[in-house]
Every structure is written in structure tokens, then in C-alpha cells.
């Protein structure tokens, strides 16, 4: 579903409105564990946790509908959290990450991620 502008002419008058249209996106479905992992980084929180963590990173497996949440002290720790998550998936579940999706906020776009 998408909200799209629509324009129609009738008797030399133009009518404009917004309409909800069903739009089909050509996105392949994640069928196996690791096909698509969604990640988001949240913070800083106004109050730190007991371990002095003020950021939270989430990793959600789209195919299996399970998530992992990890507290971080610094925003820059996101790369190390991702590497640890990837290693856990490989060693404990024998799963390789094929796609990593984030919300486009730019939290996970930095030099260590780009070089990795």
C-alpha cells in the first residue's frame, strides 16, 4: 500500500487528491535463516543501564522471526556488536548472513563497516 498523488482532468478542470493504491514491490522473500537480517541502532537513552549502556542495537532475522538485542556503551560499538552477532550465527547456528538491512539512518555506515 502506498499513498500517491493522483490528478484527473474533467471539463477543463484539474482535480488533485491523494489516493491509497496497492503497489507491488518486487522484493524476494527471505526463506532461510540469514537471507535477510534487519538491524537498527537506538540511542542515546536519557538514563544509562546498570552496565553504563546508553545505546541499543537490534538484529532481526526476517525468515525465522527471532531477534537479538544488545546494549552498547558507545555508538561506535555497533560494528563490534555486528561482528559478534555474525560470529554467533555462524558458530552456534551455522548460518551465514546474506543481506543486512538497516533503516537508512546512517548509523551503520562508517569506515569499519565499509572496509569489512
For each residue, the residues with C-beta under 8 A, 3 or more apart:
1: 20 21 22 23
2: 20 21 22 23
3: 18 19 20
4: 18 19 20 21 23
5: 16 17 18 19
6: 16 17 18 19
7: 14 15 16
8: 14 15
9: 12 13 14 15
10: 13 15
11:
12: 9
13: 9 10
14: 7 8 9
15: 7 8 9 10
16: 5 6 7
17: 5 6
18: 3 4 5 6
19: 3 4 5 6
20: 1 2 3 4
21: 1 2 4
22: 1 2
23: 1 2 4
24:
25:
26:
27:
28:
29:
30: 35 36 61 62 63 99
31: 35 63
32: 35 63
33: 61 63 64 93 95
34: 37 61 63 89 95 96 97 98
35: 30 31 32 62 63 98 99
36: 30 61 62 63 98 99 101
37: 34 59 60 61 62 97 99 100 101
38: 58 59 60 62 101 102
39: 57 58 59 60 82 100 101 102 108
40: 57 58 102 103 105 107
41: 55 56 57 72 75 78 102 105 107 108
42: 55 56 57 58
43: 54 55 56 72 75
44: 54 55 75
45: 48 49 54 55 56
46:
47:
48: 45 52 53 54
49: 45 52 53 54 71
50:
51: 71 73
52: 48 49 73
53: 48 49 56 71 72 73
54: 43 44 45 48 49 72 73
55: 41 42 43 44 45 71 72 73 74 75 77 78
56: 41 42 43 45 53 69 70 71 72
57: 39 40 41 42 69 70 72 78 81 82
58: 38 39 40 42 67 68 69 70
59: 37 38 39 67 68 69 70 82 85
60: 37 38 39 65 66 67 68
61: 30 33 34 36 37 64 65 66 67
62: 30 35 36 37 38 65
63: 30 31 32 33 34 35 36
64: 33 61
65: 60 61 62
66: 60 61
67: 58 59 60 61
68: 58 59 60 85
69: 56 57 58 59
70: 56 57 58 59 81 84 85
71: 49 51 53 55 56
72: 41 43 53 54 55 56 57 75 77 78 81
73: 51 52 53 54 55 77
74: 55 77
75: 41 43 44 55 72 78 107
76: 79 110
77: 55 72 73 74 80 81
78: 41 55 57 72 75 81 82 107 108
79: 76 82 83 108 110 112 113 116
80: 77 83 84
81: 57 70 72 77 78 84 85
82: 39 57 59 78 79 85 86 100 108 113
83: 79 80 86 87 116
84: 70 80 81 87 88
85: 59 68 70 81 82 88 89
86: 82 83 89 90 97
87: 83 84 90 91
88: 84 85 91 92 93
89: 34 85 86 92 93 95 96 97
90: 86 87 93 94 95 96
91: 87 88 94
92: 88 89
93: 33 88 89 90
94: 90 91
95: 33 34 89 90
96: 34 89 90
97: 34 37 86 89 100
98: 34 35 36
99: 30 35 36 37
100: 37 39 82 97 108
101: 36 37 38 39
102: 38 39 40 41 105 107 108
103: 40
104:
105: 40 41 102
106: 109
107: 40 41 75 78 102
108: 39 41 78 79 82 100 102 113
109: 106 113 114
110: 76 79 113 114
111: 114 115
112: 79 115 116
113: 79 82 108 109 110 116
114: 109 110 111
115: 111 112
116: 79 83 112 113
